[in-house]
Amino acid sequence: MPKFLVEASYTPEGLKGLMKEGGTGRREAIAAAAKSLGGKVEGMYFAFGKHDVVVIMDIPDNVTAAAMALAVNASGGAVTRTTTLLTPEEVDQAIKKTVKYRAPGKG
C-alpha cells in the first residue's frame, strides 16, 4: 500500500481542540480517519518547527489520500501538506524506465 507523509500545522482553533483532547486523542482520531479509508497510521509525532504534527500513513491510493487532505483542511483545525513516499525498490524500478525528455534550450 502506498505511503504518505502528512505534515500538519494547527490553526488557533485546532490548537484549542488539541489542548482539550490531548495528543493521544488526536492520534486516535487520525488513526480512525485513516482506517475509515482503508488505510492505517504507521507513525505520528508532534514536532517543533514549521509543522506541529508529522504522520506517516498507508493509504490505498492518491485519490484516497487527496480525500483525507481535503477533509482535514476543510475542517479548519489544521493545514496539511501531503507527500507521496517511495520505497528504495520503487526508485530502482523508476531508474530502469526510459524517458524521452529534452531539457529546455537543449538540442
Secondary structure, DSSP 8 states (H G I E B T S, - for coil): --EEEEEEEE-HHHHHHHHHHHHHHHHHHHHHHHHHTT-EEEEEEE-SSS-SEEEEEE-S-HHHHHHHHHHHHHHTSEEEEEEEE--HHHHHHHHTS------TT--
